[in-house]
Amino acid sequence: MKDIKHIVTMIYQILSPKGRKLFIGVAAFSGVASFFDALSVSLLAPFIAIASDFEFIHSSETATKIYNYFGFQSDVEFVAALGLCVLAAYAIRSVMSYCNVYMISRFGISRYFYLSTNLFTNYLKHPLVDYTKRNVSDLTRTVMSETNQLTQMFSGLLTITTEILVLILLYSAMLYTDYKVTLTITVILGVFALILTKIISRIIKREGINRVQAGGRQFRALSSAFGNFRILKLQSSEEKSMSGYSAACSDAAISNTKIQSLQNVPRLGLELIGFGLMVTALTGYIYTQGTSIKPLIPVFALFALALYRLLPSLNRVILSYHQIISAFESLRVVHNELHLPKEELGNENVKFEKEIRVENINFCYEEKIPVLNNVSLNIQKGERVAFIGESGQGKSTLIDLIIGLIIPTSGQLCIDSIPLTKNNLRSWRKKIGYIPQTVYLFDASVADNVVFGREYDETLLCKVLQQANILEYLETKQGIHTMVGDAGAMLSGGQRQRIAIARALYGNPEVLVLDEATSGLDVETEGKILTELKQLNLDTTIITITHRRESIGKNQTVYEVKQGEIKLIQSSAYSDIA
């Protein structure tokens, strides 16, 4: 019960107000569908009894009242009319049941869409510092797989709502017919169902956690193998990678097998006990009374049909409960992920006309180890600035701070004397063109990779490809529609780098950042690309991170970053160290 309360609380928190209203609406419709379901079963029992012996029409007070009220002329007319009522009830039941199943399915799938897109949006708004600590495979699995598991949970909750209402209505009819027999059956079936549920639920909940963990290992194994395909080939370690994935698949398969097979145990047990009780009771009556069960036909018919409908309903309640329990870990993961901190940025505009001023900036990660110590510097608009230094000294962190991807622990960054805050950070980021060391191109055309979700402008697209000195090569292929392959596999390293440069230039940046962008290229190619970049608009500020001192131009301001501090080692006409 504690688990169900916790589950309901988390579901309430992850659903939108509209989603909650839809849930209540579907549950209400399920109640109406349940009423017609129970009504059709309740009408069938007296119909069978009366059709088998017309004397029940006149011996039953309720049947006699109905017979006289509608003025039937014969018993046959009454039975025919009752048969039509039963048929109509079953027809309505069928339509209502279909609509109920459709609404439950649609609600579950629409919630998958809502949660999946919300999770993806949350991850995209995740602060960079937090994102870099996450495993991309786990994020992908949560968006695609764990949200899908929740559709079963939603369906399970609504199915329980429907089936419990059916149970209540049919159970009321059984109590009205013979409360002693009903209570006896209730005690026996209830105790058995409770024991089974307690035992099986624990196993299913445990296997649900195991399934989520195994799924995570599957995604990580795939990501590791596909992301290091060349190394895997060179090391001939295909079998080792396959072994890791196979082990994760095996664990997931074992957990799913246990969950699915155990979910059927209550149904088999309840059917055995329920119908076993009926057969035992009828056999005992015949043995002790020495006569047929004709006098018991009305009661027997109702109980037989009720149990025929109740036992599957009770099993579906237990099955749905187990589905909910097995998806508990998925719910916990999605609930926690939806409540992670995210960036809330304003839309204030910031202009860059004079300088970028870094004032006494300090930065450290959660480990409280300082990465940057009291850094101050000025970068003039149009200046070419380079940061050099060994790996791990704080170069990339400093650049991330300057371009607004991370927030300093203390100190501030000013653009033309205007401090950067969450209110104007979005505007500042839009002025940045960023070329990383490792370029990721997705499996689409050159045009798609350059535009990258922005407004399509073919004239501008061709211009930036020309500036990146790759348009001439593309024209020997399919032009801007040339496919690049997954991760740009159909292009050379230099060509991928040029596509990345075109992508950065497409946004008409006021600040262009090269984060070790040419370190993977040969000196000749690197020199050619850097020369082309220098020929850009003189107002474009270019910031470079590099290990290669030979790639530094004479007209660049150069800072060395060492142990979180900076030192000016070459000054240009623009430079002005604070």
Residue pairs with C-beta under 8 A, 6 or more apart in sequence:
3 205
3 325
3 328
4 321
4 324
7 153
7 324
7 328
7 331
10 331
10 332
10 335
11 153
11 154
11 157
11 331
12 20
13 335
13 339
14 115
14 331
14 334
14 335
14 338
15 23
15 111
16 114
19 111
19 114
22 107
22 110
23 107
23 154
23 157
23 158
26 103
26 104
26 107
26 158
27 158
27 161
29 99
29 100
29 103
30 100
30 103
30 104
30 158
30 161
30 162
30 165
31 161
31 162
31 165
32 96
33 93
33 96
33 97
33 99
33 100
33 162
34 162
34 163
34 165
34 166
34 169
35 165
35 169
36 89
36 92
36 93
36 96
37 93
37 96
37 97
37 166
37 169
37 309
38 165
38 166
38 169
38 170
38 173
38 309
39 89
39 93
39 169
40 86
40 89
40 90
40 92
40 93
41 170
41 305
41 306
41 309
42 169
42 170
42 173
42 302
43 82
43 85
43 86
43 89
44 86
44 90
44 301
44 305
45 298
45 301
45 302
45 304
45 305
45 306
46 56
46 60
46 63
46 82
46 298
46 301
46 302
47 79
47 82
47 83
47 86
48 297
48 301
48 305
49 56
49 297
49 298
49 301
50 56
50 57
50 63
50 78
50 79
50 82
51 79
51 83
52 297
53 294
53 297
54 75
54 79
56 63
56 298
57 63
57 64
57 67
57 75
57 78
57 79
58 64
58 67
60 298
63 78
66 78
67 78
70 81
72 78
72 81
100 162
104 154
104 155
104 158
104 159
104 162
105 155
107 154
107 155
107 158
108 150
108 151
108 152
108 154
108 155
108 158
109 151
111 150
111 151
111 154
112 147
112 148
112 150
112 151
115 147
115 150
115 334
115 338
116 143
116 144
116 147
116 148
118 338
119 142
119 143
119 147
119 334
119 337
119 338
120 143
122 337
122 338
122 340
122 342
123 131
123 139
123 143
123 337
125 342
125 343
125 344
126 134
126 340
126 341
126 342
126 343
127 341
127 342
127 343
127 406
127 407
128 400
128 405
128 406
129 365
129 406
130 340
130 341
135 220
136 223
137 216
137 219
137 220
137 222
137 223
138 216
138 219
138 220
140 219
140 223
141 215
141 216
141 219
142 333
142 334
142 337
145 215
145 219
145 330
146 212
146 330
146 333
146 334
147 330
147 334
149 327
149 330
150 327
150 330
150 331
150 334
152 323
152 326
152 327
153 323
153 324
153 327
153 330
153 331
155 320
155 323
156 319
156 320
156 321
156 323
156 324
156 327
157 320
157 324
159 316
159 317
159 320
160 316
160 317
160 320
160 321
160 324
163 313
163 314
163 316
163 317
163 320
164 317
166 309
166 310
166 313
167 310
167 313
167 314
167 317
170 306
170 309
170 310
170 313
171 182
171 186
171 306
171 310
173 302
173 306
174 181
174 182
174 185
174 302
174 303
174 306
175 182
175 183
177 299
177 302
177 303
178 299
178 303
181 281
181 299
181 303
185 274
185 277
185 307
188 273
188 277
189 270
189 273
189 274
189 314
192 269
192 270
192 273
193 266
193 270
193 314
193 318
196 265
196 266
196 269
196 318
197 266
197 318
197 321
200 262
200 263
200 265
200 266
200 322
201 321
201 322
201 325
203 258
203 262
204 258
204 259
204 262
204 263
204 322
204 325
204 326
205 325
205 326
205 328
207 255
207 256
207 258
207 259
207 326
208 255
208 259
208 325
208 326
208 327
208 328
208 329
208 330
209 329
210 251
210 254
210 255
211 252
211 255
211 256
211 259
211 326
211 329
212 329
212 330
212 333
213 251
214 248
214 249
214 251
214 252
214 255
215 248
215 252
217 244
217 247
217 248
217 251
218 245
218 248
218 249
218 252
221 241
221 244
221 245
221 248
222 245
224 241
225 232
225 241
225 245
232 238
232 241
259 322
259 326
262 322
263 319
263 322
263 323
264 319
266 314
266 315
266 318
266 319
267 311
267 312
267 315
267 318
267 319
270 311
270 314
270 315
271 311
271 315
274 307
274 310
274 311
275 307
275 311
278 300
278 303
278 304
278 307
282 293
282 296
282 300
285 293
285 296
286 292
286 293
293 300
343 422
344 422
345 422
345 423
345 425
345 426
346 421
346 422
346 423
346 424
346 425
346 426
347 423
347 426
347 427
348 423
348 424
348 427
349 424
349 427
350 415
350 416
350 418
350 420
350 424
350 427
350 428
351 415
351 416
351 418
352 381
352 415
352 416
352 428
352 431
352 510
352 511
352 541
353 381
353 416
354 380
354 381
354 416
355 378
355 379
355 380
355 381
355 415
355 416
356 378
356 379
356 402
356 413
356 414
356 415
356 511
356 541
357 377
357 378
357 379
357 413
357 414
357 415
357 417
357 578
358 375
358 376
358 377
358 378
358 379
358 401
358 402
358 411
358 413
358 578
359 376
359 411
359 412
359 413
359 414
359 578
360 374
360 375
360 376
360 410
360 411
360 412
361 372
361 374
361 375
361 376
361 398
361 401
361 408
361 410
361 411
361 412
361 413
362 370
362 372
362 373
362 374
362 375
362 408
362 409
362 410
362 411
363 370
363 371
363 372
363 394
363 397
363 401
363 406
363 408
363 409
364 370
364 371
364 409
365 371
370 564
371 394
371 397
371 564
372 394
372 397
372 398
372 401
372 408
372 564
372 565
373 563
373 564
373 565
374 411
374 565
375 398
375 411
375 564
375 565
375 566
376 411
376 577
376 578
377 559
377 566
377 577
377 578
378 575
378 576
378 577
378 578
379 385
379 402
379 541
379 543
379 557
379 574
380 541
380 574
380 575
380 576
381 510
381 539
381 541
382 538
382 539
382 540
382 541
382 574
383 541
383 542
383 557
383 572
383 574
383 575
384 534
384 541
384 542
384 544
384 553
384 555
384 556
384 557
384 572
384 574
385 541
385 542
385 543
385 544
385 556
385 557
385 558
385 559
385 575
386 543
386 544
386 545
386 546
386 552
386 556
386 557
386 558
386 559
387 395
387 398
387 399
387 543
387 544
387 545
387 546
387 558
387 559
387 560
387 561
387 566
388 395
388 545
388 546
388 547
388 549
388 552
388 558
388 559
388 560
388 561
388 569
389 395
389 560
389 561
389 562
390 547
390 562
393 561
393 562
393 563
393 564
394 561
394 563
394 564
395 545
395 561
396 515
396 545
397 406
398 561
398 566
399 513
399 515
399 543
399 545
400 406
401 407
401 408
401 413
402 413
402 543
403 428
403 429
403 432
403 434
403 511
403 513
404 413
404 420
404 425
404 428
404 429
404 432
405 429
412 419
412 420
413 419
413 420
414 420
415 428
418 424
420 428
430 507
431 509
431 510
431 511
432 509
432 510
432 511
432 512
432 513
433 504
433 505
433 507
433 509
433 511
433 512
433 513
434 504
434 513
434 515
435 497
435 500
435 501
435 504
435 512
435 513
435 514
435 515
435 517
436 500
436 515
436 516
436 517
437 515
437 516
437 517
437 519
437 520
439 488
439 496
439 497
439 499
439 500
440 487
440 488
441 449
441 484
441 485
441 487
441 488
441 491
441 496
441 499
441 500
442 448
442 449
442 484
442 486
442 487
443 483
443 484
443 485
443 486
443 487
444 483
444 484
445 478
445 480
445 481
445 482
445 483
445 484
446 465
446 474
446 480
446 481
446 482
446 483
446 484
446 499
447 456
447 458
447 461
447 480
447 481
449 484
449 488
449 499
449 503
450 461
450 464
450 465
450 480
450 499
450 502
450 503
450 506
451 461
451 506
452 503
452 506
454 506
454 507
458 480
460 506
460 508
461 480
461 502
461 506
462 471
462 480
464 501
464 502
464 505
464 506
465 471
465 474
465 480
465 502
467 501
467 502
467 505
467 532
467 536
468 498
468 499
468 501
468 502
468 505
468 532
469 498
469 528
469 529
469 532
470 495
470 498
470 499
470 502
473 495
474 480
474 482
483 490
484 490
484 491
484 496
484 499
485 491
488 495
488 496
488 499
491 499
493 520
493 521
494 521
494 525
494 529
497 517
497 518
497 520
497 521
497 529
498 529
500 517
501 517
501 529
501 533
504 512
505 512
505 536
509 540
510 539
510 540
510 541
511 540
511 541
511 542
511 543
512 533
512 536
512 540
512 541
512 542
512 543
513 542
513 543
513 544
513 545
514 533
514 542
514 543
514 544
514 545
514 546
515 545
516 545
516 546
516 547
517 544
518 525
518 526
518 529
518 530
518 546
518 551
519 546
519 547
519 548
521 529
523 548
523 550
523 551
526 548
526 551
527 551
530 551
530 553
533 542
534 542
534 553
536 542
544 551
544 552
544 556
546 552
552 558
552 570
555 572
555 573
556 570
556 572
557 568
557 570
557 571
557 572
557 574
557 575
558 568
558 569
558 570
559 566
559 567
559 568
559 569
560 566
560 567
560 569
568 575
568 577
571 577
